[in-house]
Amino acid sequence: MMKLKYLNKRELFAVLLAMALTAALAGVTAAEPIEFVDSYGNTVKLASPAKRVVSLPIPLSTLLVAVNGSPDALVGMHPSTMAAVRDGMMGKMFPAMLNINSSICGSSGWVPNVEEIAALEPDLVFQWGSEGADTIEPLKNAGLTVALVRFGSQERLEDFVRIMGTALGKDARAKEILDWMHTVRADVAARVAEVPAEKRPRALSLYRAKGGLKASAAGTYHAESLELAGGVNVAAHLNGYPDINIEQILEWDPEVIILNNFEADVFPALIYDNPLLADVSAVKNRRVFRAPLGGYRWDPPSQESPLMWLWLGKVMLPDSFKDDLRAIMAERFKFLYNYDLSQDEADSVLWMEQNGAKSPQYRALFGF
């Protein structure tokens, strides 16, 4: 007959601990594989939610931060994104982002530095799908998992919020961001619908204002946002980002001019101080404004686009948009980044000093 061994307290504790650990480990399952379809219809498969991501498309890096809740999964980004991180709020909210590799391609264009990217050992690389095979195939040939991106409209932005949520295993968070976008977009559209067309201002969005003028015309996100917020786009009969000249601006005589955030040192003074533009309504009435720069530039599509729509509504139709935008910004920065935005920081995002320097209306609109 087998004799039973009676355990002392120490031995019994060890056995129970081992049993508990075994049970706990048995309950742990490997992360579920991830599968999604990118903007160009390609199926992308990951063994688990991406933990190391490289983003060549400029807007996606900060979108990742908002969806992920932190920049921890971002290991490489475009140099232009780094400029926005450094000059805007992202570098203040997440100082570690200033140390993320931004040598993954040249300062202009999207030809990848494959060796630099491969050294980062990414789970996933985002790349524009419209820039040609020579910007995509080298990444795939290096054995990297690549998802192709198409941007330029609200629909495409929303598609990519969903893709980002799936890739990171953050579907619920992506839905929260999309729900906010839908709510604000419907609210802005409803308010603008109450304003007769003849009372909406003629507006010009300058995609480029230095070293040659380019307008934001039909088919661009800039134009889409401008019109959503109540502006009558003077370049609506053109397409894309056409070259224009001073004579064209004089003929259009916009009542509001919006400046882009991609060119350094492009502020309202550039337009106000040009004697050739002195008779333009937007200049005479001091309604030239640079688009805000928050966690990312507000003029292209991003996670902060709803704030851009509210800002545009305020500068286009101030009687219809009397919201305290700085208060909304503080609440939304908490939602997007878990960051407490100060009033001074909100003023910096709004370019209060530069936009308000010669515009009493701008200062009054935002209670400065």
C-alpha positions in Angstrom: 0.0 0.0 0.0 1.3 3.5 -0.9 1.9 5.7 2.0 0.5 9.2 1.9 3.0 12.0 2.6 1.7 14.7 4.9 3.0 18.2 4.0 4.2 20.7 6.4 2.9 24.3 6.1 5.8 25.5 3.9 5.5 22.6 1.5 1.7 23.0 1.4 2.1 26.7 0.5 4.6 25.9 -2.2 2.2 23.3 -3.7 -0.8 25.7 -3.6 1.3 28.5 -5.1 2.4 26.2 -8.0 -1.2 25.2 -8.6 -2.3 28.9 -8.6 0.4 29.8 -11.1 -0.5 26.8 -13.3 -4.2 27.8 -13.3 -3.3 31.4 -14.1 -1.0 30.5 -17.0 -3.7 28.1 -18.3 -6.1 31.1 -18.5 -3.6 33.2 -20.5 -4.1 32.8 -24.2 -1.9 34.1 -27.0 -3.0 37.5 -28.5 -5.5 37.0 -31.3 -4.2 37.6 -34.8 -5.1 40.8 -36.5 -6.4 41.1 -40.1 -7.7 44.2 -41.9 -8.0 45.6 -45.4 -5.9 48.7 -46.2 -7.0 51.8 -48.3 -6.2 50.0 -51.5 -8.0 46.7 -50.8 -5.0 44.7 -49.7 -5.4 42.3 -46.8 -2.9 43.0 -44.0 -2.2 40.3 -41.4 -0.5 40.6 -38.1 0.2 37.9 -35.5 -1.1 40.3 -32.8 -1.9 44.0 -32.3 1.0 46.2 -33.6 3.5 47.3 -31.0 6.1 48.9 -33.2 4.8 51.1 -36.1 6.5 53.2 -38.7 4.4 55.9 -40.4 5.6 57.6 -43.6 2.3 59.4 -44.2 2.5 62.6 -42.2 -0.9 62.7 -40.5 -0.9 59.1 -39.2 1.7 59.4 -36.5 -0.3 61.7 -34.3 -3.5 59.8 -35.1 -1.8 56.7 -33.8 -1.2 58.6 -30.5 -4.8 59.5 -30.1 -6.1 56.0 -30.9 -3.4 54.2 -28.9 -3.6 56.5 -25.9 0.2 57.1 -26.1 3.1 57.2 -28.6 4.5 54.0 -27.2 3.8 52.0 -30.4 5.3 54.6 -32.7 9.0 54.0 -33.6 9.4 56.0 -36.8 7.8 59.0 -38.5 8.2 61.5 -41.4 10.5 64.5 -40.8 7.5 66.8 -41.6 5.6 65.1 -38.8 8.5 65.8 -36.4 8.3 69.5 -37.4 4.7 69.6 -36.3 5.5 67.6 -33.1 8.3 70.1 -32.3 6.4 73.3 -33.2 2.9 72.3 -31.9 1.6 70.7 -28.7 2.5 67.1 -29.3 6.1 67.5 -28.2 4.9 69.2 -25.0 2.3 66.6 -24.2 4.6 63.7 -25.0 8.3 64.8 -24.8 9.4 61.3 -25.7 8.1 61.8 -29.2 10.9 64.3 -29.9 13.3 61.3 -29.7 11.4 59.1 -32.2 13.4 58.3 -35.3 12.5 60.7 -38.1 15.2 59.6 -40.5 12.9 57.1 -42.2 12.9 59.1 -45.5 14.0 62.4 -46.9 12.7 65.7 -45.7 10.4 65.9 -48.8 8.7 63.0 -50.5 8.1 59.5 -49.3 11.0 57.4 -50.7 11.7 55.2 -47.7 15.1 54.7 -46.1 14.6 50.9 -46.0 17.7 50.1 -43.9 16.7 52.7 -41.3 13.2 51.4 -41.2 14.2 47.7 -41.0 16.6 48.5 -38.1 13.6 49.7 -36.1 12.1 46.2 -36.4 8.5 47.4 -37.0 5.5 45.1 -36.9 3.8 47.4 -39.4 4.7 50.2 -41.8 2.2 52.7 -43.1 3.0 54.1 -46.6 1.1 56.2 -49.1 -0.4 54.0 -51.8 -0.3 56.8 -54.4 3.5 57.5 -54.6 4.5 54.6 -57.0 6.0 51.2 -56.7 9.5 52.5 -55.9 8.2 53.8 -52.6 6.4 50.6 -51.7 8.1 47.5 -53.2 11.5 48.1 -51.4 9.7 47.9 -48.1 7.9 44.6 -49.0 11.1 43.2 -50.5 12.8 43.8 -47.1 10.1 41.5 -45.5 8.2 44.3 -43.8 4.5 44.3 -43.4 3.1 47.3 -45.2 -0.4 48.9 -45.2 -1.2 51.4 -47.9 -2.9 54.7 -47.1 -5.2 56.9 -49.1 -6.3 60.2 -47.5 -7.9 63.4 -48.7 -11.5 63.3 -47.6 -13.5 62.8 -44.4 -14.6 59.4 -45.6 -11.0 58.3 -46.0 -10.0 59.8 -42.7 -12.8 57.8 -40.9 -11.8 54.6 -42.7 -8.3 55.0 -41.5 -9.3 55.7 -37.9 -11.0 52.3 -38.1 -8.0 50.7 -39.6 -5.7 52.2 -37.0 -8.0 51.0 -34.2 -7.9 47.4 -35.6 -4.2 47.4 -36.2 -3.5 48.5 -32.6 -6.2 46.4 -31.0 -8.1 49.6 -30.1 -11.4 49.2 -31.9 -13.5 50.7 -29.1 -11.2 53.7 -28.8 -11.4 54.3 -32.6 -15.2 54.2 -32.4 -15.2 56.9 -29.6 -13.2 59.2 -31.8 -15.5 58.6 -34.8 -18.6 59.2 -32.7 -17.2 62.6 -31.7 -16.4 63.4 -35.4 -19.9 62.5 -36.5 -21.5 64.5 -33.7 -19.6 67.7 -34.4 -19.9 67.4 -38.2 -23.7 67.1 -37.9 -23.8 70.0 -35.5 -21.7 72.3 -37.7 -23.7 71.4 -40.8 -27.0 72.1 -39.0 -25.9 75.5 -37.9 -24.6 76.5 -41.4 -27.8 75.3 -43.0 -29.7 78.0 -41.1 -27.6 80.7 -42.7 -28.8 81.9 -46.1 -26.2 81.3 -48.9 -25.9 85.0 -49.7 -24.8 85.7 -46.1 -22.0 83.1 -46.1 -18.5 84.7 -46.8 -16.5 84.2 -49.9 -13.4 82.3 -48.6 -10.0 81.3 -50.0 -7.9 78.6 -48.5 -4.2 79.1 -49.5 -2.6 75.7 -49.7 0.6 77.5 -50.4 1.3 81.2 -49.8 5.1 81.6 -50.0 7.2 81.1 -53.1 4.1 80.7 -55.3 0.4 80.8 -54.5 -1.8 77.6 -54.6 -5.5 77.5 -53.8 -7.4 74.6 -52.1 -10.0 73.8 -54.8 -12.6 71.1 -55.4 -11.7 67.6 -54.3 -9.4 68.7 -51.4 -10.0 68.2 -47.7 -9.2 71.9 -47.1 -12.1 72.9 -49.4 -14.4 70.3 -47.8 -13.8 71.7 -44.4 -14.1 75.3 -45.6 -17.5 74.6 -47.2 -18.8 72.5 -44.3 -18.1 75.5 -41.9 -20.0 78.0 -44.1 -17.4 79.4 -46.4 -18.2 79.9 -50.1 -15.0 78.6 -51.7 -13.9 81.1 -54.4 -11.8 78.3 -56.0 -14.6 75.8 -56.1 -14.7 75.8 -59.9 -11.1 74.5 -60.0 -9.7 71.1 -59.0 -7.0 70.1 -56.5 -4.4 72.6 -55.6 -4.0 74.9 -58.6 -1.5 77.6 -59.0 -3.0 81.1 -58.8 -1.7 84.6 -58.9 -2.4 88.0 -57.3 -4.7 89.1 -60.1 -6.9 86.0 -59.5 -7.2 86.8 -55.8 -8.1 90.4 -56.6 -10.8 89.2 -59.0 -12.2 86.7 -56.4 -12.0 89.3 -53.6 -12.3 86.7 -50.7 -13.8 88.0 -47.5 -11.8 85.4 -45.5 -8.4 84.0 -46.2 -7.1 80.8 -44.4 -3.4 80.2 -44.5 -1.8 76.7 -44.3 0.3 75.2 -41.5 3.0 73.5 -43.7 5.0 76.6 -44.6 7.2 78.1 -41.9 6.7 81.8 -41.1 3.5 82.1 -43.1 1.2 84.3 -41.0 -1.4 87.0 -41.7 1.3 89.7 -41.8 2.5 88.2 -45.1 -0.8 89.0 -46.7 -1.5 92.3 -44.9 1.9 93.7 -45.7 1.6 93.0 -49.5 0.5 96.3 -51.0 -0.8 94.5 -54.1 -3.5 92.9 -51.9 -4.5 96.0 -50.0 -8.0 96.2 -51.7 -9.0 92.6 -51.0 -11.9 92.5 -48.6 -10.2 90.0 -46.2 -7.3 92.3 -45.9 -9.3 95.5 -45.4 -11.5 93.8 -42.7 -8.6 91.9 -41.1 -9.9 88.4 -41.7 -6.8 86.6 -42.7 -5.9 83.7 -40.3 -3.4 80.9 -40.1 -5.0 77.5 -39.3 -4.3 76.3 -35.8 -1.6 73.8 -34.9 -2.4 71.6 -31.9 -1.4 68.0 -31.5 -1.2 68.1 -35.3 -1.9 70.7 -38.0 -5.6 71.4 -38.2 -5.9 72.1 -42.0 -5.3 68.5 -43.2 -7.4 65.6 -42.0 -6.6 64.4 -38.5 -8.0 63.4 -35.2 -8.5 67.1 -34.4 -10.5 67.9 -37.5 -13.7 68.5 -35.5 -11.9 71.4 -33.7 -10.9 72.8 -37.1 -14.6 72.8 -38.2 -15.6 74.7 -35.1 -12.7 77.1 -35.5 -13.6 77.7 -39.2 -17.3 78.2 -38.3 -16.3 80.8 -35.7 -14.1 82.8 -38.2 -16.6 82.4 -41.0 -20.0 82.8 -39.2 -19.3 84.2 -35.8 -23.0 84.8 -35.0 -23.7 81.1 -35.5 -20.7 79.8 -33.6 -20.5 81.5 -30.2 -19.0 78.5 -28.5 -16.2 78.9 -26.0 -13.7 77.1 -28.3 -10.8 77.3 -25.8 -13.0 75.4 -23.3 -13.9 72.8 -25.9 -10.3 72.4 -26.9 -9.3 71.8 -23.2 -12.0 69.1 -22.9 -11.1 67.4 -26.2 -7.3 67.4 -25.5 -8.2 65.6 -22.3 -10.2 63.1 -24.4 -7.7 62.7 -27.2 -4.4 62.8 -25.2 -5.3 62.8 -21.5 -3.7 66.2 -21.2 -4.8 69.3 -19.3 -4.5 72.1 -21.9 -3.9 75.5 -20.3 -5.4 78.7 -21.6 -2.0 80.0 -22.7 -1.4 76.7 -24.6 -4.8 77.0 -26.2 -3.9 80.6 -27.3 -0.7 79.2 -28.8 -2.6 76.5 -30.7 -4.9 79.2 -32.1 -1.9 81.4 -33.1 -3.5 84.1 -31.0 -0.6 86.5 -31.1 0.0 86.2 -34.8 -3.6 85.9 -36.0 -4.8 88.6 -33.5 -2.0 91.1 -34.0 -3.9 93.1 -36.6 -7.3 91.6 -36.1 -9.4 92.9 -33.2 -12.2 90.7 -34.4 -10.0 87.6 -33.9 -9.1 88.6 -30.4 -12.8 89.3 -29.6 -14.0 86.0 -31.1 -11.8 84.0 -28.7 -12.1 86.3 -25.7 -8.4 87.3 -25.7 
